[in-house]
Amino acid sequence: MTESTVRLADLASVVRSKNAGPFVLTLDVFFRNREIFRKVRDAGVITRARLSELYGVAENDILEVTFFEPADALKISIKRWVSSAAPGDTDVLGAQQHVPLMSLSLKLQM
Amino acid sequence: MLDTVDELRILSPTAILGYGFPAESLAEGMASEPHAIAVDAGSTDGGPYFLGIQPGEGGGKLAQFAQMIDADLRPLLRAALEAQIPLIIGSAGGAGGNLHLAGIALLTRAIAKQEGLKFRMALIQAEIDKSLVKERLRQERVTPLGPVPELSPEDVDRSVRIVAQMGVEPFVRALEEGAQVIVAGRASDPSMFAALPILWGFDKGLSIHMGKILECGAIAAEPGSGGDVILGTIRPDHFLVEPMNPDRRCTVRSVAAHSLYEAADPWRLSEPGGVVDLRGVAFAQDTDRRVRVSGSKFVEDPVYRVKLEGAELVGYRTICIAGVRDPSALSHLDEMLEAARARTAEQFGDPARAQWELHFRVYGRDGVMGPLEAETSLPHEVGLLIEAIGSTQEQATSICLFVHALILHYGFPGRTSTAGNLAFPLSPQDIPVGPVHRFNIYHLMEVDDPLVHFPIQMVEVGDD
């Protein structure tokens, strides 16, 4: 096995974002298969610190980082910087906030 | 009625009443002899506008919604009554307040009259009296739901109206009282699907989890669609989900994925009165197009809490859409926008005191992600949305017009295109949009009884 650097989008079949209520944005990643899912989960490289850096938000605003094996999924919930449709909001449904996550680079034993 | 049955089938025709569904899919669904049709009619997804709307506002827009809802409601009413099964609609009219409930009730009666249908209808209200919320606040029985500030009595006063999400209990009661059609105000998404299974004694965790998967129609299938029909079949120790359109299939992946859709925590689905614990859940491919789910458990909360939603009026909005193509204007864009903001404050007064707001979205740069955008490069053109919010529509339009003119003619250093900095696609440039709202209540409130705040009115339709 060798260590290689991959983009998260290359390991996933779905990367999406959506509101979970008007005050929380939730990001879902579905990995291509269970082997990849476990590799990413067990590598422990997706952390609140990295996500806070990636999205430019405080670490406390990363509310949830959870792996969900039944769907080979990763769920990340982030406090919205403005509530859905409040003045200044750019994405009422939160459906286009996942792109930075796609380019998260991961060092994995492949 | 309450004989034991091996299974109950619940048909979900569409993600939101009004999204539509193919007639063939409904026919296929009815051929599988469902015991109820249930459909979700609302959400907070569309934003606070629908919750804060006043009678008479929205004008033509609401008439168009009514047409779309009519197109779904009419065949569903016919199908349910013909098959003598209940039609259960929750979160009526989008936001589920009394105004919205009354609108759907009116539409239902009109359809019944035109189609010559007779039925017993339950109308279930979900609007919560402000005095009750303030009393519960004083008793410290209201808590923020997620990253939301503590509620104050002033927030309660400022909200246009407050709704609470009902659980399954009011639906179960209405079914017990013989309702053939239920039109309910704001309700938790799975509740309208879970009510009949729970009434018939099926496991509460499985019933609610099945409701969670059915509530978005065929979004839980592959390819997913909010505008197509899905069937849920509940049995004593598992449930099955299957799309009615032969071009779609449910897979372990598509169904498991939908379990976490729009939920903050994939292992725990918070519902009125408790939590569906998914730590023991198993998804299995039952047939090529059908998935079997087991192991979801309902864990009751020590106190029954309902989710409150409230929206306050912020002001009135006018927008202007423009494009910027000149490279020099593009490189001075922020300078122009900030100069326009400063000059507007001189002209209209301090924004906080004079109650106006100005927001820009620069499409092509950070219009989609705002402060979360990390990409900083500029494209060859950008789209600019100017949004002015005022305490009156007239003030908003005046500000929007003032700002667009300022940016149009702003003279930045080195400017060569001295005739104008903006390309407008439309005339008039400034478009009054109407009221702007903000969600200002998103809290959990303790109740002593899951029924008492959701009054049920039974009416005989078609008897006049």
Interface residues (C-beta under 8 A of the other chain):
Chain A: S13 V14 K18 N19 A20 G21 P22 F23 V24 T26 D28 F30 L54 Y55 G56 V57 D61 L63 E64 T66 F68 P70 A71 D72 A73 K75 S77 K79 R80 W81 V82 S83 S84 A85 A86 P87 G88 T90 D91 V92 L93 Q96 Q97 V99 P100
Chain B: T44 D45 G46 G47 P48 Y49 L145 G146 P147 V148 R253 A256 A257 S259 L260 Y261 E262 A263 A264 D265 P266 W267 L278 V281 A282 F283 V314 E357 H359 R361 G367 V368 M369 G370 P371 L372 A374 E387 I389 V436 H437 R438 F439 Y442
